[in-house]
Amino acid sequence: MKPGWHTYWRNPGDAGLATGIRWTLPRGVSVGPIIWPRPERFVARSIVGYGYGKQVALLAAVKLPARFAAASIGIEADVSWLACSDVCIPGAKALKLELPVSDFSPRIDPAQRRLFAEARGKIPQPAPFEAAFVVDKEQIRLRFPRAAFSGVDVLSAVFYPFDSGLIEHAASQAVLLDQKRVELILQRSPVSIGKISRLNGLLIVQESAAGTVKSRAFDVFARPAASAGDPLQAR
């Protein structure tokens, strides 16, 4: 993308449109959902969006049946996106890729190897801990265990939900913690009026330990907490 322009993540935020792909595949061939890399947060006045500047690679897993008789495979993709700067411009393109089918391992292009390695390095990892949440009319409290980040001197976190209608994206997110758990306080969106049965999204945690700062991104699939318990208080 040109400098100053960006496209959008699966949850575009307050405005925007996620990039979409409509596939045309041979019989028996299937493709999984887009594997979204970690997005950036864009702020224009009071409007917050999540997406990608400069360059982004969107991966998806294509599966062939165990027996695929054709000598080649044709994959077609109609891609649509919205690119925004001071204005927004929709874009679309029909793409086609024809690849031979063979029992032999292909010669790997080093440039393509780097592209895929860099793309995979930006994919959030499944959270290695369980998360839960408590909700009321004004707030959602996302909870996860303090033990998951033991040895960390300073801990900060932000949460980008997959559902764009759950929280106020422009609101600050406070981090509270004690010896047992961490709570991330999210301001509930006025349009979120129904029951929330799951809280799924991207948790970005920045850790500082022994003077070294590290940022990690996790896909979190939180369930309602078994008990509301005592809320942590800001210190």
ZIGIRA-V654979 format. One record per pair of residues at least 12 apart in sequence whose C-alpha atoms are under 10 Angstrom apart, sorted by the first residue. I is the first residue (numbers start at 1). J is the second residue. Records with the same first field share a line. If there is no record, write none. Layout:
BEGIN
I = J, J
END
This chain:
BEGIN
1 = 52, 53, 54, 55, 56, 83
2 = 53, 54, 55, 83, 85
3 = 53, 54, 85
4 = 53, 54, 84, 85, 86
5 = 52, 53, 54, 82, 83, 84, 85, 86, 87, 88
6 = 40, 42, 49, 50, 51, 52, 53, 54, 55, 56, 82, 83, 84, 85, 88
7 = 19, 39, 49, 50, 51, 52, 53, 54, 55, 56, 81, 82, 83, 84, 85, 88, 89, 90
8 = 20, 39, 40, 41, 42, 49, 50, 51, 52, 53, 81, 82, 83, 84
9 = 36, 37, 38, 39, 40, 41, 49, 50, 51, 52, 162
10 = 34, 35, 36, 37, 39, 50, 51, 161, 162, 163, 164
11 = 39, 49, 50, 51, 160, 161, 162, 163, 164, 165, 201
12 = 39, 41, 42, 48, 49, 50, 51, 162, 163, 164
13 = 41, 42, 47, 48, 49, 50, 51, 160, 161, 162, 163, 164, 165, 167, 168, 169, 170
14 = 43, 46, 47, 48, 49, 50, 164, 165, 167, 168, 169, 170
15 = 47, 48, 49, 50, 164
16 = 48, 49, 50, 51, 81, 82, 83, 84, 88, 90
17 = 49, 50, 51, 80, 81, 82, 83, 84, 90
18 = 50, 51, 80, 81, 82, 83
19 = 34, 51, 58, 79, 80, 81, 82, 83, 91, 92
20 = 34, 77, 78, 79, 80, 81, 82, 92
21 = 33, 34, 58, 76, 77, 78, 79, 80, 81, 92, 93, 94
22 = 76, 77, 78, 79, 80, 94
23 = 75, 76, 77, 78, 79, 94, 95, 96
24 = 74, 75, 76, 77, 78, 96
25 = 62, 73, 74, 75, 76, 77
26 = 64, 68, 70, 73, 74, 75, 76
27 = 64, 65, 68
28 = 63, 64, 65, 66, 67, 68
29 = 62, 63, 64, 65, 68, 73, 75
30 = 61, 62, 63, 64, 65
31 = 60, 61, 62, 63, 64
32 = 59, 60, 61, 62, 63
33 = 58, 59, 60, 61, 62
34 = 58, 59, 60, 61
35 = 57, 58, 59, 60, 61, 119, 120, 123, 124
36 = 51, 56, 57, 58, 59, 60, 119, 120, 122, 123, 124
37 = 51, 52, 56, 57, 58, 59, 119, 120, 121, 122, 123, 124, 125, 217
38 = 50, 51, 52, 56, 119, 121, 122, 123, 124, 125, 202, 203, 204, 216, 217, 218, 219
39 = 51, 52, 53, 56, 122, 123, 124, 160, 202
40 = 52, 53
41 = 160, 169
43 = 169, 170
44 = 85, 86
45 = 170
46 = 169, 170, 171
47 = 169, 170
48 = 168, 169, 170, 171
49 = 164, 169, 170
50 = 160, 169
51 = 83
52 = 83
53 = 83, 84
56 = 118, 119, 122
57 = 115, 116, 118, 119, 120, 122
58 = 116, 119, 120, 123
59 = 116, 119, 120, 123
62 = 75
68 = 101, 102
69 = 101
70 = 100, 101, 102
71 = 99, 100, 101, 102
72 = 98, 99, 100, 101, 102
73 = 97, 98, 99, 100, 101
74 = 96, 97, 98, 99, 100
75 = 95, 96, 97, 98, 99
76 = 94, 95, 96, 97, 98
77 = 93, 94, 95, 96, 97
78 = 92, 93, 94, 95, 96
79 = 91, 92, 93, 94, 95
80 = 92, 93, 94
81 = 93
122 = 216, 217
123 = 217, 218, 219
124 = 202, 203, 204, 216, 217, 218, 219, 220
125 = 202, 203, 216, 217, 218, 219, 220
126 = 202, 217, 218, 219, 220, 221
127 = 144, 148, 202, 203, 217, 218, 219, 220, 221
128 = 148, 218, 219, 220
129 = 144, 145, 146, 147, 148, 218, 220, 221
130 = 143, 144, 145, 148, 220, 221, 222, 223
131 = 143, 144, 145, 182, 183, 199, 200, 220, 221, 222, 223, 224, 225
132 = 144, 145, 183, 198, 199, 220, 221, 222, 223, 224, 225, 226, 227
133 = 183, 184, 185, 196, 197, 198, 199, 222, 223, 224, 225, 226, 227, 228
134 = 183, 185, 196, 199, 223, 224, 225, 226, 227, 228, 229, 231
135 = 185, 186, 187, 188, 195, 196, 224, 225, 228
136 = 187, 188, 195, 196
137 = 187, 188, 189, 190, 192, 193, 194
138 = 167, 186, 187, 188, 189, 190, 192
139 = 167, 168, 185, 186, 187, 188, 189
140 = 166, 167, 183, 184, 185, 186, 187, 188, 189, 196, 199
141 = 173, 174, 175, 176, 182, 183, 184, 185, 186, 187, 188, 224, 225, 228, 231, 232
142 = 159, 175, 182, 183, 184, 185, 186, 199, 203, 222, 223, 224, 225
143 = 175, 176, 177, 181, 182, 183, 184, 185, 222, 223, 224, 225
144 = 177, 180, 181, 182, 183, 184, 220, 222
145 = 177, 178, 179, 180, 181, 182, 183
146 = 177, 178, 179, 180, 181, 182, 183
147 = 179, 180, 181, 182
148 = 180, 181, 182
149 = 181, 182, 205, 207
150 = 179, 209
151 = 207, 208, 209, 210
152 = 206, 207, 208, 209, 210, 211, 212, 213
153 = 207, 208, 209, 210, 211, 212, 213
154 = 206, 207, 208, 209, 210, 211, 213
155 = 175, 176, 177, 182, 205, 206, 207, 208, 209, 213, 214, 215
156 = 173, 174, 175, 176, 182, 184, 204, 205, 206, 207, 208, 215
157 = 173, 174, 175, 176, 182, 183, 184, 203, 204, 205, 206, 207, 215, 216, 217
158 = 172, 173, 174, 175, 184, 185, 186, 202, 203, 204, 205, 206, 217
159 = 173, 184, 185, 186, 200, 201, 202, 203, 204, 205, 217, 218, 219, 220
160 = 200, 201, 202, 203, 204, 219, 220
161 = 199, 200, 201, 202, 203, 219, 220, 221
162 = 199, 200, 201, 202, 219, 220
163 = 199, 200, 201
164 = 189, 192
165 = 188, 189, 190, 191, 192, 193
166 = 186, 187, 188, 189, 190, 191, 192, 193, 194, 196, 199
167 = 186, 187, 188, 189, 190, 191, 192
168 = 186, 187, 188, 189, 190, 191, 192
169 = 186, 187, 188, 189
170 = 187
171 = 186, 187, 188, 189
172 = 185, 186, 187
173 = 185, 186, 187
174 = 186, 187, 234
175 = 232, 233, 234
176 = 231, 232, 233, 234, 235
177 = 232, 233, 234, 235
178 = 232, 233
181 = 232
182 = 232
183 = 231, 232, 233
184 = 203, 232
185 = 232
196 = 223, 224
197 = 222, 223, 224
198 = 221, 222, 223, 224
199 = 220, 221, 222, 223, 224
200 = 219, 220, 221, 222, 223
201 = 218, 219, 220, 221, 222
202 = 217, 218, 219, 220, 221
203 = 216, 217, 218, 219, 220, 221
204 = 216, 217, 218, 219, 220
205 = 217, 218
END
